[in-house]
Amino acid sequence: MKKLIALMLAGVMTFGMAACGGNSDSTNDSTASSTPESTSAAAPVHTENKLVLGDSTELTGDFTGGYVTNGASDMMVDKLVNDYGTMVMNREGVYVDNPTVMKEWKRVDNEDGSATYTVTINEGLKFNNGNPITAADYVFKLMLSCTPAASGLQFKTATQEQLVGGQAAYAGETPFVSGLRLIDDYTFSLTIVPEYAQYFYADTYAGVSPWNAEFWIGEGYGVADNGEGACITKDGEPVVLQAADIESHFRKSMAAVDGFVSAGPYQITKYDPATSQITLDINPNYAGNFEGQKPSIQTIVIVRAMPATWADNLKTGGMDMYANLSEGKEINTLMDMIENGAPFTALKFDRAGYGKLQFLCDGYKFMQGESNSCYSY
């Protein structure tokens, strides 16, 4: 395996002006490219099936896929340990069905403008701990976003706005979400409100991934449907879930060192928050991605790459891959190392970015005390 360095050459040109002052920041911007450019030299052969990946972003320990925070390194870990979405994005950035997970789905447009998606998942799917995955695990993740607890935990999701009955449950008025139904062990449905149902990408609302209720919020919790809609239960009884009920358990589960229940190609085997280092090993219960592919690298170790030491770590074999070089100085250092015979392969990926020009349009009125608002265009 050659040493690999992924170069993300991208940026956003931003000019900002505000009433209390201004700031500016600029980097080179670029557009997306599907073909990486590479520069390579002879590389040593690995004797073990392990990849050590250096990343400049520190892990925070939130592996919820952006539900709470969305650090780049945390999101990378989330993608490696959490999968089995019913719909996923392929390499071209197009949402496609995931036949590994989903047996079938259908959409029915209702007279009031809403739309109901009915999804049936395949039998035999398992979490990394061997427990079976059922429709309840998909309903739970949606249902959790429609509880008062989601507000208290500051979940970054609009699920409660999209589902019929979601707002009432989110406000704590009822434990049930009428637009979310648990039909049987492998079938569930979700009804999208008219305002969202006609969205061009509305079908992606049927793209759901599983979470295990007892792992995330505690023993005795589950999901049920009594005919009014789906609800979260505690010891079999419907509950209006508050953040205070589950926060301590949920925070511990976010970055569990042992026993992290997941459904992706890898599972967490070690995590050290002090050094921002995490070790992932192949999940033996993983059935494959939407193309049926399974991982081939047994162990991935993600380490914090420090600005002062990353180059030496590459030279001495402390890292096999360094991702996301974006600063010109770092890139020039790397290219000089390659020119001098360093055994690296450099890949350049252009990022699709955008620029923003921001104006303060009512500065005079603001200074005169006639307005306290700022507008951006």
Phi, psi and omega in degrees: 000122179286150172292141187229136176233119179267126181254117177259100182265098183202172176179177178228128176271121184230131172242124182237137174225133180224170184297326183268001181153187181216162175209160178217149179210134182217141172218168179290142178247161182205172180249166187292146176220134182270352182245111180285148174264140184229150173228125187224162174217173181301137183234151179291154180268131178285144179255358177223154185273069183218143177238126174257115185252124175266136178223135184283347181269132181284138174289136174261344181092014177259104181250045180261007179073031177092003179295325181249300174232172184217052174297147186299315181293320178298318179295325178296316177297316179304317181293333179279331184254344180239125180214210179067030170293143180291328172232140183223168179263131180273187185294338180270003180079022181253136177286131181226158174294150178252095184293340175297328185254314192259125178282315178193162173208157176212154178243137174236124177274126184267162184297330182277004179096350177282170180222137181249126177255127176247124187239132174242125180263163179285149174279157176095355177288146182223150168286170181297337179273003178095351179289142181292147175260128180234177179301330180300328180289330176283319179295323182301315183297320177292316184297320181300326179287349181251028178242159175302334178299325180297323177291315181295328179270001177059046176296137178264079181208149178252020183304318183296335178278335186273328185272137172300127182085357183292321182293321180295319179291322180296327179280354179084013182283337182204149176279351186259146169248107187296332181271009179234118186233137173259103189277312174206191186299337185231011182227135175217165177221154175222135180251125185264136181296154183306323182298331180256336188295334182264008175299143184302323180258029184302330181299338180291345176296341175276001177272096186235148176240161188268145169230142178271123187297313184294326178293314188282322186235356171125162181296141178093349180272148178198197182227142178214171177217117183255014180107337177271339184148177179281153178207159171273138182242154171235117185054038175088354183251138179300140179226147168270105191280123176256155181301323181298333182290330191229353191303313182300314180293318183296317181298321178293322181289332182305322184225046181298128178285319179244140172077023178293116183273119185215175184219044181242185181294335180235163175228151181283127177247333177212144175210125179240100181299329184295324181255359182056046180236136182224143178243130180239138175236158182304134174279112185293344181264005182285127183271353180117164179276195184294343176260004181082006182280143175241156182292152179244340177274118187296314187229133173240126177246121179257122183239156177283122178264114183272143182306325186277345189234355187298321182296316178295323179297322177293317182297320186268001179086012178290337175225144175264337184210137176237119187260146167072045169287126182229344181275139182302322181297316179295318181296318178296322177300315180298311183296325176296319179297320179293317179299331180271011173095011178296140185279064182240158167241123181256129177244131180251123177241117176283137181259139175284114182234183178214159176248153180226134174246118186250134181241146168261113190262347181234038183301321182295312180297324180297315182291334179276359179081010182270348181210145177238024183241155177236147181238138179240141180231000000 
